[in-house]
Amino acid sequence: MGFWLNEKHTDGYSVKWKLNEILYTEQSDFQHLAVVNTFDFGKALVLDGIVQTTEKDEYIYHEMIVHPAMMAHPNPQKILVIGGGDGGTVREVTRYQSVAEVDLVEIDEKVVNICRKYLPSISSALGDKRVKIIIEDGLKFVKGKENYYDLVIVDSSDPIGPAIGLFGEEFYTDIYNSLKEGGILVAQSESPVFNRDLLAGVHKNINGIFPITRTYLTAIATYIGGFWTFTCGSKKYDPLDVTPDMDMLKEMNLKYYNEDIHQACFALPNFVRQIFE
Ligand code: AG3
């Protein structure tokens, strides 16, 4: 018994989540929002029917979207996070003492508010004094910004609805311009199994703009298809050549990312390599 969330991904593939409770639902100007208490994964944020993050495995995604690039940059001070209104990415970024300023640009204020209320372990760093929350469309925010950020992280939802433009060439060009010399972009680039063409497009777009492009992989139980990808565009520092700072790693005491994962995540299976050929 109990009730189930049917998370529909394609006409032939859905994931069913048994729920204990629906804590919140609302239609905002941008999307349908829900916070649910799942039977197996703790509380979860659901946007337009797609599970974005769960208390049980959010650390894998949030550590992996942040640390490979943060470790690749010698002195990341000014960080821009686009999307990511749940705060998980910001939490990982604020672990670094070098960070002086974090701008979180989220289009939907309701996401920030409900995550602060229902998902405190994820949103915990949103109150950090280095963090500025800006409610605005990320596409507009980056336009005209020049030579300002060390790292820009695109923590978007799937390429439908409000997030669609966050996978396009023009957006990545604006991000390139907003980055300082040595700056790095990281974008969540979806499933290589379910979203092959999108990943091919993201990689091609970033590769056409940045001198160094690196896609890396992780596995996140909550997301579909087993693999999940992130793609870096870097002006100068190649994340592949970097050895993470071991003192920092020790101090941060993370649950997923470590020096071996840093090397391993850039190893791509042939079917993923072929996506970029
Ligand atoms: N953003 C990426 C969620 C993608 C889920 N898509 C899917 N399962 N098809 C997560 C935001 C966490 N801060």
Boltz pocket constraint, residues with backbone or C-beta under 6 A from the ligand:
constraints:
  - pocket:
      binder: B
      contacts: [[A, 9], [A, 50], [A, 51], [A, 52], [A, 53], [A, 61], [A, 84], [A, 85], [A, 86], [A, 87], [A, 88], [A, 89], [A, 155], [A, 156], [A, 157], [A, 158], [A, 188], [A, 222], [A, 223], [A, 224]]
      max_distance: 6.0
